[in-house]
C-alpha cells in the first residue's frame, strides 16, 4: 500500500542496501539448489543413512524424535540422514547445542537454513536475518521489552484472560489449546500492535488475516509446494496483503499523530532510535511485529496446553501449585514481581513442560563455512539442525527423561545442568528476545485459570503431536472444566491504582479509536 509523505520524511532509515536479499521460494529451484550443494560436498557428510527412503522421510515429518534418538545412540552427537531429496546434518546434546548457539555461531546462518521458509509471512525480522542487520535490529528492539512495557502488558494479559474465562462453565468441555490460541492472539493485538481486538475493521481483522497466513505452515509439506490460483500459497499471499494493509495504515497513523503514553510494542519500535539517529523503516517495523506475533503466539499457546495436560496427569504437582497460589496471591491477580520469583512451583512445572515439549523443537541453520565437531567434518553449505526436543530426552542428562518431574528444575538443580543442556528458547546472542514476554503470558494465563478451574482430561484422550509451525497437540486438547469449590474469594483491589490504570487504559483506547 502507499506510504504517506509525512511518514517518509520523519524516518531516517538505516542504509537499506544492507537489507538482506529476497529468498527464492520457488520449490523447483529450491530443490535443485539442495541437490547441487550436496553434490559439491559429496563424501564429506557425517555418518548416517544416506539412501532414499520413503519410510524415513515419513518418520522425519510425522514422528522424528525416536529416529533422532536412535541415530544419536548409533552414531553419537553428530550424524546425517536423507529425508526425501535432502540430506540433513543433526547435532544433538549439550556440547552440540553450545557449539551452535554460543561458542561457534559464526559457522551458521539462520536465514539460509529452513527458517527462511517463514519469510513469505513474517518477512525480514530477527528470526530470518543474520549479521550486522540482525544485530542492529535486536539492539533497537530491546527497549520494547523493558520492565515498564512488561508491567503494562501484564494488565492486558490479566484483563484478557479474565474476560476469556468468563465463557467457561463447570462441566464444560473446552479445547484449551484453541482457547489459548485465541486468547494469546488477543493479547498480541493489544500488547504488541496496540489494536483493539474487538474492532472488526482493524484488530479483529488483523488477527484473522494473521491466522490465515499462519495456517500455511500447518499443512502437509507437499501441499506447500503447489503454486497458482487457489493453492495454499496463493491464500498465504492474500493473507499477507490483507494483514499488511492494516499494519501499514496503523504505522502511518502513528507516525503522523504520535503515540504519547502508549506502551505497546508497535509504538516502541516506531520511536526506537539507534546511536546514529536512524530508525526502523515502515517495512522493518512491520516485519519485526509480525515476527513477534509468530514467535509469541504459537509458542505460548503450546506451552499452556502441554502444561495443563501434564498437570491433569499429575494431581500432586497441581495441588502444590494451587496451594502456592492461595498462599501468595490470596485470590488476587498476579503482579510482575509475583509472576517472576514468588511462584517457584509454577516456574518449575513450566520449565519441565518446556523440557518435554519445547514448542520450537528444532534449530535450523545452514553452515556458511566448513567445520569439525566430535571428530566429524561438516561441509560448507550443509543444512545443520540442533533439536532441543531430542537433547532434552537424553537419559544421561535428564534421568527418567519421559517422566514429568518439575523438581528437576529447582534453582540448585537447574544451575548444575551442563551448558547447552536446556535450550527451549535457543541460546547465546540469539536467545529469544520475547522470552520474558511469552513466559509472562503463560504464567498469567495458567495462574488465573487455576484460581477458578481444575481442568481434567477426557476419558480415553491420547496426546498426538503436530510438528509445524511449532510443536503442539494435534487436533487440540479437550479438557473438562471443573470448578474449584474451595476457590478463595477475590479480594477488592489493594489500592485505587489498579482501577485508575484500567480507566486510563480505556480512555487511551477510546482516543486511539477516534
N, C-alpha and C positions, 0 to 999 in steps of 0.2 A: 504494500500500500504506500501512498505518497506521504513523505515526511514533511512537517511544517518547516518553513524557512527559519522561524524563530528558534525551533529546536536545533537546527543545524548550526546556527550562529553561536549558541550557548555552549556547545560541546567542543572542547579542544581534544580531539581523539588522539590516541596513541597512533603511531605510524601504522597505517592499515596494511602496508606492504608486508608486515611481519605476520599478518593473519594467515593461518595455515591454509594450504591449497585445498580445494574441494576434493573429496574422495570419490573415486569411481565406484559406483554401486551397481553397475550392470552385472548381473550374475555370470554371464558367459565370460566376460573379460576378467572378472574376479577369479573364477575357477581356473582359467588359463594361466593367470599370474601365479596362483598357488602351485600348479604343476611345473611351471618354468622355474620357480625359485627352488623347488625340491630337486629338480634335475641338476641344478648348479651345485647343490650341496650333497650330491649322491655319495653314499658311503660314510658320511660324517655325522650321522644322527646317533643319539644314544640308543642302547639296545631296546628291543621290544618288537612286537608283531608288526610287520610292515606290509603284509599281503592284503589284498582287497577282501573284505568280509562284511556281508550284509548284517550278520548276527552281531558283530562287534559294533557296527555303526548304530544299530538299533539300541544296543545297551548304552552306548555313549549318549544318545539323545533321550532315553527314557529312564535309565537307572544306572548312572555311571559310577556311583560310589563303590559297589562291590568290585567292579573292574579295576578302578584305581587302586584299591587296597590290595587286590590280588597281584597286580603288576608291581606295586611297591614291595610286597613280600618277596617277589621273584627277582627283581632287578635292583632294588634299592631306591634311593631318594630321587633319581633322575632316570627317566625312561621315555620311550616314544611309541606311538602306535598310529595306524592309519584308520581314520573314520571317513568312509566313502572315498573321495578322491584325495583327501587331505591328511598329511602326516603332522601330528601334533606332538610337541615335547611337553612333558609334565615334570614338575619339580615339587616334591612332597616332603613335609616335615619341617620342624623349626628352623634348621640351618638353611633349607631351601627358601623358606619364606623370608628369612632375614637377608639372604643374599639378594633376592629380587627387590625387596621393598626398602631396605635400609643400607646395606653395605655396598651394593653394586648396581644401583638403579640406572647408571649411565649406559648399561648394556641394552636397555629396553625402552621402547616407545609404547604408549597406550593407544594412540590414535591409529597406528598401523596394525595393531592387534585387533581382536574382534570387537573391542569397544567402539571402534569406528563404525560398526554396523548401526549404532544408535544415532549417528549424525543426521539422518533424514528427519528425525523428530526433534532431537534436543539441540542440534547444531554444534557450534564450536565452544562448548562450555568446558569447565575444568576437568570433566571426565574424559573428554575426547581431544585434548590438546596436550602438547609437551613443551619442554624447553622454556625459553625466556617468555614466550607468550603466555604459557600456563602460569609461570611463577608470578608474573605481573598481575594477572587476573586474580590469583589467590590472595596476593598482598592487598589488592583493592577491596576484596570481598570480606576480609577478616573482621573489620569493624561491624559489619552487619550481624555478627553473631556474638557480640559482646553482652555483658550481663544485663544491661538496661533493655536491650532488644529481647533477650530471653525472658525477663520478668514480664514484659508487656505481652509476649507471646503466650505465656502461661495463662494469663487472663482469658485469652482467646481459646486456649485448649480447654480450660475448665468450663467456660460458658457453652462451648460447642458440645463437649461430652455430656454435660448435664442435660442439654437440650435433646441430644440423641438418645439418652437413657429414658427420657420421658415416654418414649414409644414402647418401652418394654413392659410386659405384664407377667406376673408369676405364672409359671407353667407354659409360657410361650416358647416356641422353638425359634431360635434366632441363628442365622448363619453369621457367626461372629467375624468371620474373615471378610465377607462382603460388607457387613455393617461397619467394620473398622475402616475398610477402604473408602466408603462414603464419608465417614467422619474425618479421616485423615485428609481427604481432598477438600472438605470444607475448611479445615484448619489451614491448609496450604493456601486456599484462596484468600483468606483473611490475613494470615501472618506473613506469607511470602509476597503475594501480589497486592494485598490491601484492597481486595474486591469483596463486595457483599455477595455471598453465595446464594442469597435469596433474590438477587437482582437477575431476573431471567435473561436480560439482554447482555449482561456483562459477566458477573461472577458465575452464575449457573451455566451460561453458555460456554464460558472458558473451560469450566470443569468438564462439561460434556465433550467438547472437542478434544481436550487432552486425553480423556479416556478412550475416545475413538482412535486416536493416533497410537496410544499405548497398546491397544488390542492387537496391533500388527505383530508385536513381538511375543504374543502368547499363542500364535497359531503354529502349525507344523512347519518345519523348515522348508519343505519342498514347495509349500504354498507361498512362502515369502519370495521365491524365485520368479514368480509369474509377473509379467508386465502387461500393460494395456488397459483399456477401459473396463471397469467392473471388477478389477482384480483387487486383492488386499493392498497392493502397493498403491493403486490409484486412490483407494479410500484413505490411506495414510497421508498421501499428498494433499487430499482435500481437507482432512482434519487439520493439518498443519496450517494451510492457508486460512482457514476459519479462525483458528486459535491466534495466529499472528495478527489478524485484523484487530482483534480485541486488545491484545497486549500492546501493540504498537500505538494504538489510539490512546491507551491509558498512559503510556510513557510520554507521548507528545503533550497530553493534557497537563501532566505534572511538570514537564519542562516549562510550559507556558506560565502556569499559575503557581508553581512551587508546591511544597508539601510540608508546611510548618507543623511541627508537633507530631508528625506521623512516625511510627516506629516499625512499619512493615519493611521487609527486605527490599522490595522494589524501590521504595523511596531512598533507602540507604545506598543502593547501587547507583541510582541516578546521581546522588550527591557525592559519591566516593571520588576522591582525588588522589592521584599519585604524587610522588615527590616533585616531579617536573611539571605539575599542574594539569596533566592530562586526565581525562575521564573516560569512562566507558561510552562507546557509541550506542545508539539505539539498538543496533543488532547485537552488540555484546551484552547489553542489559537483558535483552530477550533471551539469548542463548543461556546465560547463567541462571536466569529464573526458571526456565523450563528444565534445565539440568537439575536444579534443586528440587523441583516438583517430582521429577522422576526418581531421584535418589532417596527422597524422604518419604514419598507416598507409598510406594510398594514395600520398601523395607520395614517401615513402621507397622504396616498392616500385617505383614507376615510375622513379625516378632510378637505382636499382641496375640495373634491366633495360636501360634505354636506354644507360647507361654500358657495360655488358658487351657490348651489341650493337655499339657503336662501337669498343670495344677489339678485338673479334673481327675487325672490318673494317680495323683499323689496327694490325698487329702491331708496328710500330716504336714506337708510343706504349705499347703493352702491355709491351714489353721495357724501356722506360725506367722504367715504374712498378715492375716486378718487380726490376730492378736496385737501385732506390731502397729497396725493402722489404728486400732482402738486406743492404744496407749499414746501414740504420738499425735494423732490427728483429732481424736475425740469427735469424729463425725464431720469435721470441717474440711473444706477443700485444701489441698496441699499447697505450700509455698515453694519457691525455688530452693530455699535452704533445706526444707524437709525432703524434697524430692532428690536432692543431691547431697546425701550424707547422713540423713536421720532415719532412713528406712533400709537398713542393711539386708534384712531378709528378702525384701523385694529385689534389691540390687543383685544379690547372689542368684536368685531364681531367674532373673532376666539374663544374666551372664551365662548361666547354664543352658537356657533355651537357645541363646545365640551360638553356643558351642555345638549343640546338637543340630541346629537348623540355621546356619548363617544365611541370611537372605541372599547376599552376594557371595555365592558359594565358589565362584571361580574368579581368579585374577588373570585376565587375558593380556598378554604382552606380545611384542614382536622384537626379536633380537636385532638390534641395529649394528652390532659387532659380534664376532665370534668370541666364545669364552669357554672355560673349562670349569666344571663343577663335579665334585666327588669322583674325580678320575675320568669323567666323560666329556667329550668335546660336543659343544652345541654350536652349529654353524650360524653365520650371519644370515638373516632373513627367515630363520625358523620362527614358527609361532609357538610361544612358550607360555604355559599356564601354571600357576600355583592354585591350590584348592584348599581353602580354609576348611571346607566340609570334610575332606579326606584327612587333612592334618589334625583336625580336632578329634578324629576317631582312632588315633594311633594308641594302642594299649600301653606302650612303654612311656608315653607322655601323660595320658589320661587313663589310669586304671579303670576297668569296667567301663569302657567308652560308650556302650549303648545305654548305660543307666543314667537316669536323671538325678543328679546329686548336687544340689546348689552349694552345699558346704565346701565343695572343692574350690569355690571362689570366695572363701573368706579372705580378708585382707592379707593375712600372712601367707596363705597357700597360693594366692594369685601372684603375690610378689615373688614367690620362689619358682614360678614357672620359667622354663628356658626362654631366652629371647626368641621371638618368632613363633612360639607355641600357640598363642591365642591371637588370632587376627581377624575377627569378624568385620572390622572396618578398614582392613588394609594396614599399612604401616609406613613409617618414615615420613618424608616430607609431603607425601600424597595421601596421608591418612584422611579419611572422610571429613571434609570441612564442616558438614552439617551433623556430625556425630552427636554433639551435645543437644542440638535442637531435636533430632529424631528420637534420641533416648528420653528426652523430656516428654515428648508426645506419648511414648509407650508407657512411661511411669505414671503420667497423669491419667491416661485412659484406664489403665488397669486399676489404679488406686480408686478412682471414683466408681468404677464398675463393681469392684469387690466390696465397696462400702454398702452397696444396695443388693447385689445379687451374688449367687453362688452357682455359676454355670456348670451343668453336668453334661457329659457325652450321651448321645442317644444310644440305646442298647444295640449292640452289633456294629457300631460305627468302626470303620477301619481307615486309618490315615493313609492316603495316597499322595504322592508328591508331584508337583509340577515344577519344572526347572527354569522356565523363562516367563517373563523377563527377570524374575527373581524366584528363589526357592519359596514355594507356597503350597498350601493344602489344595490338591487338585479336587475340583468340584465343591470347594468351600468347606466350612467347618460348622455343621449344625449342632447347636447345643440347647439344652433346656434351661431356661432362666428360673432358678429357684430363689425366691426372695428370702433374705436372712431374717428370721423372726426376732433376733436379738440385735438388729441394726440400731446403733445409737442414734438418738435424735439430733438432727443438725442444730448446732448452737447458732445463736444470732451472730452477725459479724462482730469481730472484736473491736472494731472502731468504725468510724464513718468513712475511712479511707477507701474500702472496697466499693461501697456504694457510690462515692464520689468518682472513683476511677471508671466505674461502669457507666455513670451518667455522662462523664466527659467523653468516653469512647463512643457512646451512642450519638452524642452531639456531633462528634467529629465525623462519624459515618454519614450522618444526615447532611452535613455540609458537603462532604465529598460527592454524595449522590446528586446534590444540587449543582 
